[in-house]
């Protein structure tokens, strides 16, 4: 019910702003009009870009005592130019997904952003990353790198394997 009411109110407000309807108590003079010779200025928008997907796979053929496995991490990041500073990039989001048969729910992923070999940002996930879903890291203070420097992101993954040593894998990506 709340959703329908909110939608109806938004439609009415939009129609009022567009001048398609007027309130019942409005006179002809109260309507919003746009002069015929009005000029409109285009407002600049900021574009966001994705890095190419990086991935890494670990597998084992298994043995008589341990079944085979294949685990994969797929990762990418989102960045944009810094408003007012075109020579810099702001990293707004890091995304990763774990896949694999027999993968437990205690895996973890450590995300690291490097600029020219210097660590600029790090996020260590808790030991509870579930497989089969995209996970998102949204920095509260997005890191900034120079557009002229080389930067890359590493997604170090420790896959959870019950009662065995946990295999590791690092997916790497960067600006295209």
C-alpha positions, 0 to 999 in steps of 0.5 A: 500500500505504501509503495502504491501511495508513494508512486501515485504521489510521485506521478502527481508531483511529476505532472505538476512540475511538467505543467501537465496538470494544475492544482484545483485551486490554481489560477491560470497565472500560477502555472509554470511556463517556460519562455519560448526563447529559453536556452538550456545548458547541458550539465556535465555528468561523470561516467563510471568504467569497469575494469576488465574481469580478472579471474583465477582458478585452482583445481586438484585432480583428487586422490583416493582420500580427497575428492577433486575440486575446482575453485574460481574467483572472478573480479572487477572494479569500478572507477571514474574521473574525479570531478574537477580533477580530470588527471585522477581516478576515484575507485568507487567499487570492487566486486568479486564472485567465488564459484566451485563445487565443494566450496565451503562458506568460510572463504575470504577475499582480500582486495588491494589497490596498488598505484605504481607499486604502492598500496593505496587501499586494502579491504580484508573480508571476514571469513564468511564469503559465500560462493555463487554470489557477487560481493561488493566492497564500497569504500567509505572514502574511495581511494584516488590514483593518478591517471598517468600512473599504472594501477592494478587491483589484486583479489587474493582469495583463500578458498574454504576446503573442509578438513584440508589446507585451503588453496589460495589464488590471486585474480588481478585486474586494472584499468583497460 
